[in-house]
Every structure is written in structure tokens, then in C-alpha cells.
Amino acid sequence: MTLAPFAAGSLNPLMDGVLVSLLLMHSHIGFDSIITDYAPSWRVPMSRKLLNWARNLALVLVGWGWYEFETNDVGLTEGVKRLWHA
């Protein structure tokens, strides 16, 4: 999925949206696993709650940032393409 927009040469906003959504989901699941492993609720219940709120807030803020980048700027695949050729 990561290479599909670059390999096809497609700068389709729908493909960018799907890729960004998958990146957000992957990051959310990964940070959830980190919180579960390193801050178990039986040992640090208040810290765990704070970390879960911080993870959710970060998900919203990063999602909003990606949305702004996709709609008001060049988008993910074009941005990566420009960085690659810089």
C-alpha cells in the first residue's frame, strides 16, 4: 500500500487519503501497544489514563494536520516525491 501511489505514478487524492488513514491507524495501534506494555493499568492507572488521552489527542491533531496538508498543499505522495528529488 505504501508503494502503490509512487509505483503507479498516480497522484490521486483518494489514494493519498487512504495512505494517510492507514498511517494514522498504524501509529494509533503502535502507540496503544507501547502504552499497554510499558504502563499497565494495574501498576500506574492514572498515568495510563493520561497517556491514553494524550495518544487520542495526538491522533486528532496529526489527522487534522494531514487533512490540511492534503487539501491546502501538495499532498503526501507529491510531498514525498518533491523531497526525494530535492
Backbone hydrogen bonds in HBPLUS format (Angstrom, degrees):
<---DONOR---> <-ACCEPTOR-->    atom                        ^
c    i                          cat <-CA-CA->   ^        H-A-AA   ^      H-
h    n   atom  resd res      DA  || num        DHA   H-A  angle D-A-AA Bond
n    s   type  num  typ     dist DA aas  dist angle  dist       angle   num
A0007-ALA N   A0003-LEU O   2.77 MM   4  5.81 165.4  1.79 168.8 173.8     1
A0008-ALA N   A0004-ALA O   3.05 MM   4  5.92 163.3  2.07 148.5 152.8     2
A0016-ASP N   A0012-ASN O   3.05 MM   4  6.39 157.7  2.10 151.9 158.7     3
A0017-GLY N   A0013-PRO O   2.87 MM   4  6.05 156.3  1.93 144.5 150.8     4
A0018-VAL N   A0014-LEU O   2.98 MM   4  6.26 155.9  2.03 149.2 155.2     5
A0019-LEU N   A0015-MET O   2.95 MM   4  6.14 162.1  1.99 148.6 153.7     6
A0020-VAL N   A0016-ASP O   2.87 MM   4  6.08 163.9  1.90 154.5 158.8     7
A0021-SER N   A0017-GLY O   2.91 MM   4  6.04 157.6  1.96 143.7 150.5     8
A0022-LEU N   A0018-VAL O   2.92 MM   4  6.16 157.7  1.97 149.7 155.4     9
A0023-LEU N   A0019-LEU O   2.92 MM   4  6.17 153.5  1.99 147.0 154.7    10
A0024-LEU N   A0020-VAL O   2.90 MM   4  6.16 157.1  1.95 151.1 156.9    11
A0025-MET N   A0021-SER O   2.94 MM   4  6.18 161.7  1.97 149.4 154.5    12
A0026-HIS N   A0022-LEU O   2.89 MM   4  5.98 162.9  1.91 148.2 153.2    13
A0027-SER N   A0023-LEU O   2.97 MM   4  6.11 159.6  2.01 146.1 151.5    14
A0028-HIS N   A0024-LEU O   2.89 MM   4  6.05 160.1  1.93 149.9 155.7    15
A0029-ILE N   A0025-MET O   2.94 MM   4  6.14 167.1  1.96 154.9 157.6    16
A0030-GLY N   A0026-HIS O   2.93 MM   4  6.07 156.1  1.99 143.8 151.2    17
A0031-PHE N   A0027-SER O   2.87 MM   4  6.05 167.7  1.88 154.7 157.2    18
A0032-ASP N   A0028-HIS O   2.95 MM   4  6.05 147.8  2.06 141.9 151.5    19
A0033-SER N   A0029-ILE O   3.00 MM   4  6.25 150.7  2.09 144.1 151.1    20
A0034-ILE N   A0030-GLY O   3.04 MM   4  6.38 152.9  2.11 145.9 153.5    21
A0035-ILE N   A0031-PHE O   2.94 MM   4  6.14 164.2  1.97 149.0 152.7    22
A0036-THR N   A0032-ASP O   2.92 MM   4  6.08 160.5  1.95 147.6 153.4    23
A0037-ASP N   A0033-SER O   2.92 MM   4  6.06 156.0  1.98 146.9 152.9    24
A0038-TYR N   A0034-ILE O   2.92 MM   4  5.99 170.8  1.93 156.9 159.4    25
A0039-ALA N   A0035-ILE O   2.90 MM   4  5.31 140.3  2.06 140.4 146.1    26
A0043-ARG N   A0040-PRO O   3.09 MM   3  5.56 145.6  2.21 109.6 119.1    27
A0044-VAL N   A0040-PRO O   3.04 MM   4  6.22 175.7  2.04 172.2 171.4    28
A0048-ARG N   A0044-VAL O   2.96 MM   4  6.05 155.3  2.02 151.2 158.7    29
A0049-LYS N   A0045-PRO O   3.09 MM   4  6.27 156.8  2.15 141.3 146.7    30
A0050-LEU N   A0046-MET O   2.99 MM   4  6.23 160.0  2.04 147.7 153.0    31
A0051-LEU N   A0047-SER O   2.81 MM   4  6.02 160.2  1.85 152.0 157.5    32
A0052-ASN N   A0048-ARG O   2.90 MM   4  6.11 154.1  1.97 148.1 155.1    33
A0053-TRP N   A0049-LYS O   3.03 MM   4  6.28 156.8  2.08 146.8 152.8    34
A0054-ALA N   A0050-LEU O   2.90 MM   4  6.13 156.7  1.95 147.8 154.9    35
A0055-ARG N   A0051-LEU O   2.84 MM   4  6.03 155.0  1.91 146.5 153.2    36
A0056-ASN N   A0052-ASN O   3.03 MM   4  6.25 159.1  2.07 146.2 151.3    37
A0057-LEU N   A0053-TRP O   2.88 MM   4  6.09 157.2  1.93 149.2 155.9    38
A0058-ALA N   A0054-ALA O   2.87 MM   4  6.01 160.0  1.91 148.1 153.8    39
A0059-LEU N   A0055-ARG O   2.95 MM   4  6.17 149.8  2.05 142.7 151.2    40
A0060-VAL N   A0056-ASN O   3.08 MM   4  6.36 157.3  2.13 146.5 151.4    41
A0061-LEU N   A0057-LEU O   2.93 MM   4  6.20 168.5  1.95 155.6 158.8    42
A0062-VAL N   A0058-ALA O   2.86 MM   4  5.91 167.4  1.88 152.0 155.9    43
A0063-GLY N   A0059-LEU O   2.90 MM   4  5.88 153.8  1.97 140.0 148.3    44
A0064-TRP N   A0060-VAL O   2.89 MM   4  6.07 153.7  1.96 147.2 154.2    45
A0065-GLY N   A0061-LEU O   2.94 MM   4  6.17 154.4  2.00 143.4 150.8    46
A0066-TRP N   A0062-VAL O   2.86 MM   4  6.11 159.2  1.90 151.6 156.7    47
A0067-TYR N   A0063-GLY O   2.92 MM   4  6.10 154.5  1.99 142.9 150.5    48
A0068-GLU N   A0064-TRP O   2.93 MM   4  6.19 161.2  1.97 150.0 154.5    49
A0069-PHE N   A0065-GLY O   2.91 MM   4  6.12 156.3  1.97 145.9 153.0    50
A0070-GLU N   A0066-TRP O   2.81 MM   4  6.00 152.1  1.88 148.8 156.4    51
A0071-THR N   A0067-TYR O   2.90 MM   4  6.07 158.4  1.95 153.1 158.4    52
A0072-ASN N   A0068-GLU O   2.84 MM   4  5.53 161.0  1.87 145.7 151.7    53
A0073-ASP N   A0069-PHE O   3.24 MM   4  4.98 132.8  2.48 117.8 123.7    54
A0079-GLY N   A0075-GLY O   2.96 MM   4  5.86 147.3  2.06 138.7 148.7    55
A0080-VAL N   A0076-LEU O   2.91 MM   4  6.14 161.2  1.95 157.3 161.6    56
A0081-LYS N   A0077-THR O   2.90 MM   4  6.02 153.9  1.97 141.5 149.6    57
A0082-ARG N   A0078-GLU O   2.87 MM   4  6.07 152.9  1.94 145.0 151.6    58
A0083-LEU N   A0079-GLY O   2.98 MM   4  6.22 155.0  2.04 144.7 151.7    59
A0084-TRP N   A0080-VAL O   2.87 MM   4  6.02 151.2  1.96 147.2 155.2    60
A0085-HIS N   A0081-LYS O   3.12 MM   4  6.33 149.4  2.22 143.2 150.1    61
A0086-ALA N   A0083-LEU O   3.34 MM   3  5.11 155.3  2.40  94.7 101.9    62
